[in-house]
Amino acid sequence: MEFEKEGVRQPCLVKWIDSFSMRNFTNASLFDDTLPVADGVMEIGARVPLAELRTAMQEWFAAKGYLPARSAVILTEQ
């Protein structure tokens, strides 16, 4: 899990991922099956729709001021 700004990719910080996961633990059951592991790494259950997860994370990170302007969250499976 990374974000891209001006063509450069960087890992999303685990504190960002944890913030999103804890918020969604009680407010959006769709994303309950996620576990922050480390910077740029999150375990995601097979039932979690990745496109919706990416959109929700990008919106949450932007709202919290984590993402720089004109940047995007990128999810890749490993």
Order of alpha helices (4+ residues) and beta strands (2+ residues): beta-beta-alpha-beta-beta-alpha-beta
